């Protein structure tokens, strides 16, 4: 029966053909699919899998014809096709959207590849894939954010041997120019150019030819069956993690990772409360014994004996690091932790900090705090987090535990936060947003309802709302058009959910003025604890959004400079 009328067929399709089909609109999405939600780091991981020729799952599509009238929409970044799609994607939207945007240069984030990690210039040959640190070689850049560098600039690309992924099929002239810039000798430049072309053929060709297995349901598939298949796909399946692999690897050697993990959760409630990943603890162990948190090193080089020797102290260090961040840095819950990966180097050094004498321990903790806040406000863990953790751990050990350190953590040494960037930063920059909010909690921000410090209320996790509502901002005139944005970080304030429901879409100034005088006084004190001035001449009560933003920025800068121990660059004026 299946041979006579197959339920589905499965054929490989290349990324190049899929991108063309998406661009033309012959492949689209059913209108019940969720929006594109992948963070840039997941697209980077997918690009790494494609370049490595690793399996990245199958795709499921549903053929369409004139007898099937199902709602559809085109992929994010696709505009203008005037045709009805031949197929709808039931499973694989996030992967296909990521590939399309990376290979065409559409979307808010652009993706780049560094050349030198793939090339051994001394030997004059390509590195094998196992020797290439792909975490360092591929990165994303938010085109909307202000940055210390502009990777879209051709001169910067040549100076840093870095090119956009979207140019992967048009690199010959670029390679020639790069080779001439790097090697003044003509013969040496020709040899480097040839090596660069080999790099393209070996490592970039899969961006075009990588084949996804595509399961295609015929147009005759009943809607009920389509719904059942889609629900099943989204209900089942469990990712195989590195922790699972090491659990199986170490079990015959007498190290039972599941038992160790369950014991850690029972002994240290903060590890469970913050949802710490068990693999993160193994990365911290790897830092302590090998100075690296790279997945290949953890999986291939970490031994059962090393885990046995360092597990308990590393687990204790992780709990101490969490306690420090919760009590001293305002990270009152996992929701407000700017980066989970920053826990790995902090946990790895914390055991050594607790062993110090009192004065040295206080000094080390102060430095650790500067490292943490500099990392958060530099957004240093947005890309290449594994490599960053390794570099930070090595620098932290030198910086914290030697009298004349040779190394300082990168985020501390190169801290370069510009006030204009902070002024225009939007709440979708998660680490920066959480950093600002937790810094306010650290400074004593109060709960709107109880007027107690948010950090002292352990039973609730704060939510947030806009100070100036979206509609008010959209209807107002602005001298500076860049500030006409309701989603700036500086326009957010922490509230509990009850207050959020009470205020809804009202201006906070309207909410304050509707209260009785005693309540107004209490609310003014609460708002000022969030660095919001409530005087009659201030931006809040005067309903002047631009003035409000600049007032709050000025106050916030003082907190950031105190937390980081570094100065902010002033450019906003």
C-alpha positions, 0 to 999 in steps of 0.5 A, spaced: 500 500 500 505 504 501 509 503 494 502 504 491 501 511 494 506 513 499 505 517 505 511 522 504 517 522 500 524 524 502 530 527 498 536 531 499 536 539 497 542 543 498 542 550 502 543 554 495 537 551 492 533 552 498 535 559 499 533 561 492 526 557 493 525 562 499 527 568 495 522 566 490 517 565 494 516 558 492 517 555 499 513 559 504 510 558 511 503 556 514 500 562 517 500 558 524 507 558 525 510 562 530 515 568 528 522 567 527 525 567 534 532 564 534 538 568 537 544 570 533 548 565 537 543 559 534 545 561 527 552 561 529 551 554 531 548 552 525 553 555 520 558 551 524 554 545 523 554 546 516 561 548 515 563 542 519 558 538 514 555 535 521 547 533 520 543 539 522 536 535 522 531 534 517 526 539 514 518 537 513 514 540 507 507 540 505 506 540 497 501 545 495 496 545 489 490 549 486 486 544 490 489 546 497 487 553 500 491 554 506 493 560 509 501 562 508 506 567 509 513 568 506 519 568 510 522 574 514 526 578 510 523 576 503 519 581 500 515 582 493 514 575 490 507 575 487 506 567 486 503 562 490 508 557 494 509 550 492 510 548 499 509 550 506 515 548 511 512 545 517 518 543 521 525 547 519 522 554 519 528 557 524 533 553 521 531 556 514 530 563 516 537 563 519 540 560 513 536 565 508 538 571 512 545 569 514 547 567 506 543 573 503 545 579 509 538 580 511 535 581 518 538 585 523 544 581 525 549 580 520 554 574 520 562 574 519 567 569 518 575 570 520 580 567 515 586 566 520 583 561 524 582 556 518 590 557 516 596 556 518 600 561 515 607 559 518 606 552 515 603 555 508 597 550 509 590 550 511 588 547 518 584 541 519 577 542 521 579 539 528 584 544 529 579 550 527 576 554 533 569 555 530 567 559 536 572 564 534 572 564 527 564 565 526 560 571 529 554 575 529 554 583 529 547 587 531 547 592 525 542 597 529 547 597 535 553 602 536 560 599 536 567 600 537 568 597 530 564 597 524 565 590 520 561 592 514 567 597 513 571 594 507 577 597 510 576 594 517 574 587 513 581 587 510 585 589 516 582 584 520 581 578 515 574 578 516 568 577 511 561 577 511 558 570 510 553 573 505 559 574 500 561 567 501 560 566 493 564 573 491 570 572 494 576 572 489 577 579 488 577 580 496 582 574 497 586 578 492 586 584 495 587 581 502 593 577 500 596 583 497 595 587 503 598 582 507 604 580 503 608 585 500 612 580 496 608 578 489 610 571 489 608 570 497 602 574 495 600 569 490 601 563 494 597 566 500 591 568 494 591 560 492 591 558 499 585 563 500 582 560 494 583 553 497 580 555 504 574 557 500 573 550 496 574 546 502 570 550 508 565 555 504 563 550 499 558 547 504 554 554 505 552 552 498 552 545 497 550 542 504 544 538 503 538 537 508 534 531 508 527 534 506 521 530 507 515 532 503 508 531 504 504 530 498 498 535 497 493 530 498 495 529 505 489 531 510 489 537 514 488 533 520 494 528 519 498 535 517 496 537 524 497 531 528 504 530 525 506 538 526 504 537 534 508 530 534 514 534 532 513 539 537 512 535 542 517 529 542 525 529 542 530 531 547 537 534 545 543 529 547 547 534 551 555 533 552 553 532 559 549 526 557 555 523 553 560 524 559 555 521 563 556 515 559 563 515 558 565 516 565 560 511 568 564 504 567 570 508 570 566 509 577 564 516 576 557 516 576 555 523 573 548 523 575 549 521 582 554 527 583 549 532 579 543 530 584 547 530 590 550 537 588 542 540 587 541 537 594 546 540 597 546 547 594 539 550 593 542 556 589 544 551 583 537 549 582 534 555 583 538 559 578 537 553 573 545 552 572 546 547 567 550 541 569 555 541 563 557 548 565 560 545 572 564 540 567 566 546 563 568 550 570 572 543 572 575 543 565 578 550 566 581 549 573 585 543 570 586 545 563 584 552 562 579 551 557 572 551 556 571 549 549 566 543 547 571 539 544 576 539 550 571 538 555 568 532 551 575 529 549 580 531 554 577 531 561 578 525 564 574 521 570 579 522 575 580 530 574 572 530 575 573 526 581 578 530 584 575 537 582 567 536 582 566 538 589 570 544 590 567 546 583 560 545 585 561 549 592 565 555 587 559 555 583 554 556 589 558 561 592 559 565 585 551 565 585 550 567 592 555 573 590 551 575 584 545 574 588 547 578 594 552 583 591 550 584 584 542 584 584 541 578 580 535 576 584 533 570 580 536 566 574 531 571 569 535 577 571 542 574 570 545 577 564 549 571 562 549 564 564 556 563 561 560 568 566 558 563 571 563 558 569 570 562 570 567 565 576 565 558 579 572 556 577 576 561 581 571 562 587 574 556 591 581 560 591 578 566 593 575 563 599 581 560 601 585 567 601 586 571 608 580 576 610 584 582 607 586 579 600 579 576 599 576 583 600 580 585 595 579 579 590 572 580 591 572 587 589 576 586 583 571 580 581 565 585 581 569 589 577 570 584 572 563 582 572 560 589 571 565 590 565 563 584 562 556 585 562 556 592 560 561 591 554 556 585 552 563 581 552 559 574 552 554 575 546 559 571 542 564 566 542 562 565 550 566 558 551 573 562 548 571 568 552 570 564 559 577 560 557 581 567 556 577 570 562 579 564 567 586 565 565 587 572 566 583 572 572 587 567 576 593 572 574 589 578 576 586 576 582 592 572 585 598 575 584 601 582 586 604 584 579 599 581 574 601 580 567 594 579 565 588 583 566 581 580 563 579 583 557 573 587 559 576 590 564 582 592 560 578 594 554 572 597 557 569 602 553 562 604 554 560 610 550 554 614 554 551 615 547 550 607 546 547 607 553 542 612 551 540 609 545 540 602 547 534 598 547 531 593 551 532 587 546 539 587 548 538 582 553 545 582 557 545 590 557 538 591 559 539 586 565 545 589 567 542 596 568 536 593 572 540 589 576 545 594 578 539 598 580 537 593 584 544 593 587 543 600 589 537 599 593 531 600 588 525 599 592 518 595 590 512 599 588 507 596 593 511 595 599 517 600 598 522 595 601 528 594 597 527 589 591 533 585 593 530 583 600 523 580 597 525 573 595 518 571 594 517 575 588 521 576 581 520 583 579 517 585 572 518 591 568 514 596 564 515 603 560 515 609 564 513 613 558 507 609 554 508 607 547 502 611 545 505 617 548 511 617 545 509 616 538 504 622 539 510 627 541 514 631 537 522 630 538 528 634 537 532 628 536 529 623 532 533 617 535 530 618 541 523 617 539 523 610 541 519 607 547 523 601 547 529 604 550 532 601 556 532 607 560 524 607 559 524 601 563 522 600 570 522 594 575 515 593 578 511 587 581 506 584 577 500 587 581 503 594 579 504 592 572 496 591 572 494 597 575 498 601 571 497 598 564 498 603 559 498 609 563 504 614 564 507 613 570 506 620 572 499 620 571 499 614 576 502 618 581 498 624 580 492 620 581 494 617 588 493 621 595 498 625 598 501 620 602 501 615 597 504 620 592 510 621 597 511 614 597 511 613 590 516 619 589 521 615 594 520 609 590 521 612 583 527 616 585 530 609 588 530 607 580 534 613 578 527 617 576 527 624 578 520 626 581 521 634 582 516 638 578 521 641 573 524 634 572 522 630 565 518 625 568 512 630 571 513 635 566 512 629 561 518 631 557 521 624 554 528 627 552 529 630 558 527 624 562 532 620 558 538 624 559 536 625 567 536 618 568 542 617 564 546 622 568 544 618 574 546 611 571 553 613 569 555 614 576 552 607 578 556 604 572 562 607 573 562 605 581 561 598 579 566 597 574 571 601 577 572 604 570 570 611 566 565 612 561 566 615 554 562 622 553 559 623 546 551 624 547 552 631 547 
